[in-house]
Amino acid sequence: MDSLSYKTISATKANAGKIWVLVDAKDQTLGRLASKIAFRLRGKHRPNYTPHVDCGDNVIVINAAEIALSGNKMRDKLYIRHTGFPGGQRFSTPSEELVKHPTRVVEKAVKGMLPKSRLGAELFRNLHVYAGAEHGHEAQQPVQF
């Protein structure tokens, strides 16, 4: 048997076979949904998963404004950001964020589950979150997930 007949196949961006996936976030638990989305964005569901290549799918999330959080997280969980000025630390809860920017809650949860590198930033660009049921990606013919 020739030992060179078994070659490890490494995915590239050209042969990754990316598809568009549609996810409905209505009444879904935030963390569980975010972990599934991050798994798809990363490409870990594929047999030719390669850690250093963007081989994941493009994910469209609809109804992000109707996401659910378990327990008292809707009022007890805190999102912390800083304006960059002295004394500029700002706090907000998921209920406040859902009123002002409904997509940020899902985006922040998914972004925290992606790698903290250039690859993670590239993967995050494959995520498209919409507050309502309408999205502008009908031409990509997304598959329901």
C-alpha positions as CSV (number, residue, x, y, z in Angstrom):
1,M,0.0,0.0,0.0
2,D,1.3,3.4,-0.9
3,S,1.6,5.6,2.1
4,L,1.1,8.7,0.0
5,S,-2.4,7.6,-1.1
6,Y,-3.9,9.1,2.0
7,K,-3.8,12.8,1.8
8,T,-5.3,15.3,4.3
9,I,-7.7,17.5,2.4
10,S,-7.5,21.1,3.6
11,A,-10.3,23.4,2.8
12,T,-9.7,26.8,1.1
13,K,-12.0,29.7,0.6
14,A,-12.4,28.6,-3.1
15,N,-13.6,25.0,-2.4
16,A,-15.3,25.6,1.0
17,G,-18.8,25.2,-0.5
18,K,-20.4,28.0,1.5
19,I,-24.2,28.2,1.6
20,W,-26.6,30.8,3.0
21,V,-28.6,29.7,6.1
22,L,-31.7,31.4,7.5
23,V,-32.3,31.2,11.3
24,D,-35.5,32.4,13.0
25,A,-34.6,33.7,16.5
26,K,-38.2,34.0,17.7
27,D,-38.6,32.7,21.2
28,Q,-35.2,31.0,21.0
29,T,-32.8,31.1,24.0
30,L,-30.0,33.5,23.3
31,G,-27.0,31.5,24.4
32,R,-28.1,28.2,22.8
33,L,-28.9,29.9,19.5
34,A,-25.7,31.9,19.5
35,S,-23.6,28.8,20.0
36,K,-25.3,27.1,17.0
37,I,-24.8,30.2,14.9
38,A,-21.1,30.5,15.8
39,F,-20.7,26.8,15.0
40,R,-22.1,27.3,11.5
41,L,-20.1,30.5,10.9
42,R,-16.9,28.7,11.9
43,G,-17.6,25.8,9.6
44,K,-17.2,23.1,12.3
45,H,-20.2,21.2,10.9
46,R,-18.3,20.3,7.7
47,P,-16.1,17.2,7.3
48,N,-13.4,19.3,5.7
49,Y,-13.2,21.9,8.5
50,T,-9.9,23.7,8.6
51,P,-9.2,25.9,11.6
52,H,-7.3,28.7,9.9
53,V,-9.7,29.1,6.9
54,D,-13.2,30.8,6.6
55,C,-15.0,27.7,5.5
56,G,-18.3,28.4,7.4
57,D,-21.7,29.4,6.1
58,N,-23.3,32.8,5.7
59,V,-26.0,33.1,8.4
60,I,-29.1,35.3,8.3
61,V,-30.9,35.8,11.6
62,I,-34.4,37.1,11.5
63,N,-36.7,38.2,14.4
64,A,-33.8,39.1,16.6
65,A,-36.0,41.5,18.6
66,E,-38.0,38.5,19.9
67,I,-35.1,36.6,21.4
68,A,-35.6,35.0,24.8
69,L,-33.3,35.0,27.8
70,S,-33.8,32.5,30.7
71,G,-34.2,33.5,34.3
72,N,-33.8,37.1,35.2
73,K,-31.1,37.9,32.7
74,M,-33.3,40.3,30.8
75,R,-33.0,42.8,33.7
76,D,-29.9,41.5,35.6
77,K,-27.4,41.0,32.8
78,L,-25.2,44.0,32.1
79,Y,-23.5,45.1,28.8
80,I,-20.6,47.3,29.6
81,R,-19.0,49.7,27.1
82,H,-16.7,52.7,27.3
83,T,-17.0,56.0,25.4
84,G,-13.2,56.6,25.5
85,F,-13.5,59.6,27.7
86,P,-12.7,59.8,31.4
87,G,-15.7,58.5,33.4
88,G,-17.3,57.2,30.2
89,Q,-18.2,53.7,31.3
90,R,-21.8,53.0,30.3
91,F,-24.1,50.1,31.4
92,S,-27.2,48.7,29.7
93,T,-29.4,45.6,30.2
94,P,-30.7,43.4,27.4
95,S,-34.2,44.8,27.7
96,E,-32.8,48.3,27.1
97,E,-30.7,47.1,24.2
98,L,-33.7,45.3,22.6
99,V,-35.6,48.6,22.6
100,K,-32.8,50.8,21.1
101,H,-30.8,48.3,19.0
102,P,-32.5,44.9,18.8
103,T,-29.8,43.3,16.6
104,R,-26.9,44.0,19.0
105,V,-27.9,41.4,21.6
106,V,-27.6,38.6,19.1
107,E,-24.5,40.1,17.5
108,K,-22.7,40.5,20.8
109,A,-23.5,36.9,21.9
110,V,-22.2,35.4,18.6
111,K,-19.2,37.6,18.4
112,G,-18.1,36.5,21.9
113,M,-18.1,32.9,20.7
114,L,-15.9,33.5,17.7
115,P,-12.1,33.6,17.7
116,K,-10.5,36.9,18.8
117,S,-8.4,37.3,15.7
118,R,-8.5,38.5,12.1
119,L,-10.2,35.3,11.2
120,G,-12.9,36.0,13.8
121,A,-13.5,39.4,12.3
122,E,-13.8,37.9,8.9
123,L,-16.3,35.2,10.2
124,F,-18.4,37.9,11.9
125,R,-18.9,39.6,8.5
126,N,-20.7,36.5,7.4
127,L,-23.4,37.1,10.0
128,H,-26.5,39.2,9.0
129,V,-29.0,40.0,11.8
130,Y,-32.4,41.6,11.3
131,A,-34.9,42.7,14.0
132,G,-37.9,41.8,12.0
133,A,-39.0,39.0,9.6
134,E,-37.9,40.7,6.4
135,H,-34.4,40.4,5.1
136,G,-32.7,41.5,1.8
137,H,-31.1,38.1,0.9
138,E,-33.9,36.3,-1.1
139,A,-31.5,36.3,-4.1
140,Q,-29.1,34.0,-2.2
141,Q,-31.9,31.4,-1.7
142,P,-31.1,30.7,2.0
143,V,-31.8,27.3,3.5
144,Q,-34.0,27.2,6.6
145,F,-32.0,26.0,9.7
